[in-house]
Amino acid sequence: MAFRFEVTQKDSLSQARLGRVETDHGSFTTPAFLPVGTQGTIKSLTPEELIEIGVEAILGNTYHLYLRPGHETIKRLGGLHTFMHWGRPILTDSGGFQIFSLGSLRKIAEEGVTFQSHLDGSSHFLTPEKVLEIQRALGSDIAMVLDECVPYPSPYEYVKISMERTSRWAERSLEVRRERDPALFAIVQGGVYRDLREKSVQTLMKMEFQGYAIGGLSVGEPKSMMSEVLKWTTPLLPENHPRYLMGVGTPEDILHAIMLGVDFFDCVLPTRNARNGTLFTSFGKISIKQAQYAEDKKPVDETCTCYTCRHYSRAYLRHLYLSKEILSSRLNTIHNLFYYIELLRRIRKAIQEGKLLDFHKSHTSIHGLEKESSIHF
Amino acid sequence: MAFRFEVTQKDSLSQARLGRVETDHGSFTTPAFLPVGTQGTIKSLTPEELIEIGVEAILGNTYHLYLRPGHETIKRLGGLHTFMHWGRPILTDSGGFQIFSLGSLRKIAEEGVTFQSHLDGSSHFLTPEKVLEIQRALGSDIAMVLDECVPYPSPYEYVKISMERTSRWAERSLEVRRERDPALFAIVQGGVYRDLREKSVQTLMKMEFQGYAIGGLSVGEPKSMMSEVLKWTTPLLPENHPRYLMGVGTPEDILHAIMLGVDFFDCVLPTRNARNGTLFTSFGKISIKQAQYAEDKKPVDETCTCYTCRHYSRAYLRHLYLSKEILSSRLNTIHNLFYYIELLRRIRKAIQEGKLLDFHKSHTSIHGLEKESSIHF
């Protein structure tokens, strides 16, 4: 498939950059946030709603779609885009994160990973080649190589062995790549060990990937460590290739990572929080179930222009949440995704106007995060 | 509140009629189907989606809203229309059906009904006066008097006592009515006993109600009995007042009842069936979870023009259902409500063109219901 990435502007005071990713299903501007569509749907929303929110690209989960309904089924139904009625870019992960989260239900070897389905206990064997085949069948625009995502903390020796295997898996993926395949991204691993991260980047840069994902972060390590790893890693990555930080994160994590040179992100945080009644606002997170909102006529955030804030009160959202109504998940998800997409829009604008440091200062000050922030530029 | 009903056309071969109900929140054409918004939301949908489907009026449940979030809360928040962002007509029931469904958790007396909340076991006492006060606080357009809905079968003596009490409750409701109150409908009871139904109508017609609901049907009696009761009842009701058949029913029930002179309906069937994966189609009901749809690219119904049928395959809907995705409830509800609203549209058109008998014949023949149908005109 066609794939092109272009850096259109670089920030002079940080590593941040503006860019554009082009695929056969259209383009998206970076820095970007990709909502997670685990089972072929961004939970509770339609594609039309995502477009209204301003979503330009989404993530699909290889592990979940492989198990149900199956990648061959999706292929016969015209591919994931047609299946779920989403015509814009789709990035698929490799399933690595989900498989390695299964703990004792999986066994790793040089050839690949054996695991038991969380749905029915059936046994499966996935290799780097198979994982690419699955993503090819899904018709993904951007595919990830199979990787092992090690938890934090893990001993140096194991992280080293694992990172080297992930690099060999990357190489095997390239060997079976076909002309019409999705763009293929390698995944940098190496835990919180600087020399291993550097080694990982060096090894992968010798191969021909269209982009680089940074994996193994947001897996339990302290926030300051994520920053450290990014500071070691992104400067080593080629400037003209996109950098994708997997599974991250909070609005603040994203802002920091952008300033350290990351181009795009995916995370279940806004959508999962929404379903749990936790909403992002310009004045911090709120829990909509609190009694103080019982007769509150105000929208979630008076500065927000999303569909939910335009039409519904905190009191109504609290009522829907307590009543376990489906509309609760919908309205909350719309709001939280809008918050993320709008945040990215404002970050891009700040980069464009050369005001990203001011934006960072004002954002962390509003959210009382000066102390939490361990990044200095 | 303003309320006006006008019969605009009468069918010459059946009791069916076309009409128009006007309220302070706009009008709706009859025969009409009102989706049920139990807890201040038509489960899973937004008001905008209801409007796109063609819904003109909805029902709200007094019992549920009284318990949570409370009618006083809704009043302080601007009324039910504002609370739920629905600007069109709302009919509220009296809570009678829900209270009497509580079985051993309620106790009935001349003054009113004592019952325990299904939410927290708290004790409540509702009278005809209180039930009107609640509906006034909700800002309903059409309110129902408190009634007792007796199950089928019930002994003649009990149904008689109950029906007479419901009539006395209707009278008490009128006595406390205020000028800006919702339009008030009486409820005809009397079970499956002809003389009791006749007595109920005669008593209620002496009072000044804006419309007449027919209650106590679709509570377990054979289908033929519902037709019999309607045949005894509707001809006795005043021609220039609307007739509302509560809690009914299947598409065929609705078609039959319209031919027997009923003007509008509410029922959870299309919305509840949707969430259970049962979909109405022009060729009968289907269960979307069936294995035969696993790779079926066709829409639910190729003759349907709803959002769901325009964009999604049976295979995708099956996948969403099996994956317990929220979008499953949404897409299925859109389809089923569209089916009902479209059915009513076609029935109104058939009445207008004097072709209702043909429509009935073709509908029951397509659905293989000739034998089931016990109504002859």
Contacts between the chains, C-beta under 8 A, distances in Angstrom:
chain1	res1	chain2	res2	distance
A	39	B	319	7.5
A	39	B	320	7.8
A	39	B	323	4.5
A	39	B	325	6.0
A	40	B	316	7.3
A	40	B	319	6.3
A	40	B	320	7.6
A	40	B	323	7.7
A	41	B	320	6.4
A	41	B	325	5.3
A	41	B	327	4.7
A	43	B	325	6.7
A	43	B	326	5.8
A	43	B	327	7.5
A	44	B	326	4.1
A	44	B	327	6.4
A	44	B	330	7.6
A	45	B	327	7.3
A	46	B	327	7.0
A	46	B	330	7.4
A	68	B	319	7.0
A	68	B	322	6.9
A	68	B	323	6.3
A	69	B	294	7.0
A	69	B	315	7.2
A	69	B	318	7.9
A	69	B	319	4.7
A	69	B	322	7.9
A	73	B	294	6.7
A	73	B	295	5.8
A	73	B	315	7.2
A	76	B	295	5.6
A	77	B	295	6.4
A	77	B	297	6.0
A	77	B	313	6.4
A	77	B	315	5.4
A	77	B	316	7.4
A	78	B	297	7.3
A	83	B	313	7.4
A	83	B	315	7.5
A	83	B	316	5.5
A	83	B	319	7.9
A	84	B	316	6.7
A	85	B	311	4.6
A	85	B	312	6.1
A	85	B	316	7.7
A	294	B	69	6.9
A	294	B	73	6.7
A	295	B	73	5.8
A	295	B	76	5.6
A	295	B	77	6.4
A	297	B	77	6.1
A	297	B	78	7.3
A	311	B	85	4.6
A	312	B	85	6.0
A	313	B	77	6.4
A	313	B	83	7.4
A	315	B	69	7.2
A	315	B	73	7.3
A	315	B	77	5.4
A	315	B	83	7.5
A	316	B	40	7.3
A	316	B	77	7.4
A	316	B	83	5.5
A	316	B	84	6.7
A	316	B	85	7.7
A	318	B	69	7.9
A	319	B	39	7.6
A	319	B	40	6.4
A	319	B	68	7.1
A	319	B	69	4.7
A	319	B	83	7.9
A	320	B	39	7.8
A	320	B	40	7.6
A	320	B	41	6.4
A	322	B	68	6.9
A	322	B	69	7.9
A	323	B	39	4.5
A	323	B	40	7.7
A	323	B	68	6.3
A	325	B	39	6.0
A	325	B	41	5.3
A	325	B	43	6.7
A	326	B	43	5.9
A	326	B	44	4.1
A	326	B	326	5.7
A	326	B	329	5.6
A	326	B	330	7.2
A	327	B	41	4.7
A	327	B	43	7.5
A	327	B	44	6.4
A	327	B	45	7.3
A	327	B	46	7.0
A	329	B	326	5.6
A	330	B	44	7.6
A	330	B	46	7.4
A	330	B	326	7.3
A	330	B	330	7.7
